């Protein structure tokens, strides 16, 4: 049995993931980077380093940055959401090689 294959695509409604194995739409994603990273993960591949995504999460202890690749907490807890979001954005931008650029819809 072969591994399922997925790819990120874009249409007038935004970025989405397409199941190449079954030729069906999986769903729409927030943006190009998220769609490409998740499509690679769904295909059983590690996303390219420039697609690494860090996000802000909350636990009863406080706000923290979560690495979607490793499914781990990064660094220490933050006193507020804003500082955790700023760190997550900075880490994501650093992994991408600079601030994230978004392409216009075609």
C-alpha positions as CSV (number, residue, x, y, z in Angstrom):
1,X,0.0,0.0,0.0
2,X,1.4,3.4,-1.0
3,X,1.5,6.5,1.2
4,X,-1.2,9.0,0.5
5,X,-0.1,12.1,-1.3
6,X,-1.3,15.7,-0.7
7,X,-0.3,19.1,-2.1
8,X,-1.1,22.7,-1.4
9,X,-3.0,24.6,-4.0
10,X,-4.6,28.0,-4.4
11,X,-7.8,29.2,-6.0
12,X,-9.9,32.3,-5.7
13,X,-11.1,31.3,-2.2
14,X,-7.5,30.8,-0.8
15,X,-5.1,28.1,-0.1
16,X,-6.3,24.5,0.2
17,X,-4.9,21.0,0.4
18,X,-5.7,18.5,-2.3
19,X,-5.6,14.7,-1.8
20,X,-3.8,13.4,-4.9
21,X,-4.6,9.8,-4.0
22,X,-8.3,10.2,-4.0
23,X,-8.5,13.4,-6.2
24,X,-10.6,15.3,-3.6
25,X,-10.4,18.5,-1.7
26,X,-9.3,18.1,1.9
27,X,-10.1,21.6,3.1
28,X,-9.0,25.2,3.1
29,X,-6.1,26.4,5.2
30,X,-5.2,29.8,6.6
31,X,-2.4,30.6,4.2
32,X,0.2,29.2,1.8
33,X,2.8,28.4,4.5
34,X,0.3,26.5,6.6
35,X,-1.1,24.6,3.6
36,X,2.3,23.6,2.3
37,X,3.6,22.5,5.7
38,X,0.5,20.5,6.5
39,X,0.4,18.9,3.1
40,X,4.0,17.7,3.6
41,X,3.2,16.3,7.0
42,X,0.0,14.6,5.7
43,X,2.1,13.0,3.0
44,X,4.5,11.6,5.6
45,X,7.3,14.1,4.9
46,X,8.9,16.7,7.1
47,X,8.1,20.1,5.8
48,X,11.0,22.2,4.4
49,X,12.8,24.2,7.1
50,X,11.4,27.5,5.7
51,X,7.9,26.2,6.4
52,X,8.4,25.6,10.1
53,X,5.5,27.1,12.1
54,X,5.4,28.3,15.7
55,X,2.1,29.1,17.3
56,X,0.8,30.5,20.6
57,X,-1.0,28.2,23.0
58,X,-2.4,28.5,26.5
59,X,-2.2,26.1,29.4
60,X,-3.3,26.5,33.0
61,X,0.3,27.6,33.7
62,X,0.3,30.4,31.1
63,X,0.9,31.3,27.5
64,X,3.7,29.5,25.6
65,X,5.1,29.0,22.1
66,X,4.4,25.6,20.4
67,X,6.6,24.1,17.6
68,X,4.2,22.4,15.3
69,X,7.0,20.2,13.8
70,X,8.2,18.7,17.1
71,X,4.9,19.1,18.9
72,X,6.8,20.6,21.8
73,X,6.9,23.8,23.9
74,X,9.6,26.2,22.9
75,X,11.3,28.3,25.7
76,X,9.6,29.4,28.9
77,X,6.0,30.4,29.7
78,X,5.0,34.0,29.0
79,X,3.2,36.4,31.4
80,X,0.8,37.5,28.6
81,X,-0.5,36.4,25.2
82,X,1.1,39.3,23.3
83,X,4.6,38.4,24.3
84,X,4.1,34.7,23.4
85,X,2.6,35.8,20.0
86,X,5.5,38.1,19.3
87,X,8.0,35.3,20.0
88,X,6.1,32.8,17.9
89,X,6.0,35.2,15.0
90,X,9.7,36.0,15.4
91,X,10.6,32.3,15.4
92,X,8.4,31.6,12.3
93,X,10.0,34.5,10.5
94,X,13.5,33.4,11.4
95,X,12.8,29.9,10.1
96,X,11.4,31.3,6.9
97,X,14.5,33.5,6.4
98,X,12.7,36.8,7.1
99,X,9.3,38.2,7.6
100,X,6.6,36.0,6.0
101,X,5.6,37.2,2.6
102,X,2.1,36.4,1.3
103,X,1.4,36.0,-2.4
104,X,-1.7,37.7,-3.9
105,X,-4.6,35.4,-4.9
106,X,-4.7,34.7,-8.6
